[in-house]
């Protein structure tokens, strides 16, 4: 995949405790992962989302998928949103689920980059 940027998509990342582990899911893509710690899941899930987006592009399905699932494409980088982890007097293991917006860069398709 090349590094030229076509735009950005904002996706919803959900984190919650299930049993003895944390689960992270990108709601729009259904990409998910799990780990013992929240930090591990928050590190891994964005990488998996990027891989999923790259695979959609390689298969030539990105535009169709975005349209079918209501994923909005931004040609200009939107202002990042932040949603803090709730600060309540509970251990982190008892908090959840919570959601965070994820901003992901979309690269130009390989064939478009050649002509750019």
C-alpha positions, 0 to 999 in steps of 0.5 A: 500500500502506498502512502498517499492520502485520499482522506479519512474515515471516523469509526467507532471503537467499543471496549468492554470487559468480558470475563477475565479479558478485554474485548475491542470491536470496531462497530462499523467493520466488525473487526475485533480483538481481545487481550488481558489488558485494556492497553493491549486491546487499545493498541491492537484494535487500530492496527487491525482496523487499518489492515481491514481497510487495506484489504477492502481496498485491495479487493476493490470493495472499499467504496461499496462497503462504505456506502452500504454501511454508512461510513462517511469519507472525509477528504479533509482531516476532521478535528479529532474527538476525544472521549475520556475513559470514565473516571469513577471510583471503580477499578478499570475492570468494572468499567464498561462498555465505553466507546471511542472515535477512531480516525483512520487515514485512507490511502489512495488506491495503488492505481490512482497513486500511479496517475497522481 
